[in-house]
Amino acid sequence: MQIIKEVCVDSLEDAIKAEKNGANRIELCGRLDLDGLTPSRDLIKKAFSVLNIPIRVMIRPKHPSFEYSEAVSYTHLTLPTNREV
C-alpha cells in the first residue's frame, strides 16, 4: 500500500519546502489560520510554475462555513482547471 503525503500550505516557500521534503502533492490554500481559504491567483500561478508535484487548490472564498449559495457554487464550477490559471 502506497502512502500519499499531501501537505496543506499557504505560501510558495512552504510549498517548495514540502516538495523538497518528499510531499507527493500540495493542497494550496490561503489563510490557514482560518482553516484555509482560496489562495490568491498570484500564488496559484507561481506554485504551478515552480512545483513538479500535483497541486490541489482550495476553493473556499469565505470563513467560517463551507455552505455556499447557488451563485457561488456556479462560480466554483466555472473556475479554470489544471494549469489554466
PyMOL commands that set and color helices and strands:
alter all, ss='L'
color gray80, all
select helices_A, chain A and resi 12-20+32-34+41-50+70-77
alter helices_A, ss='H'
color red, helices_A
select strands_A, chain A and resi 6-9+25-28+55-57
alter strands_A, ss='S'
color yellow, strands_A
deselect
rebuild
show_as cartoon
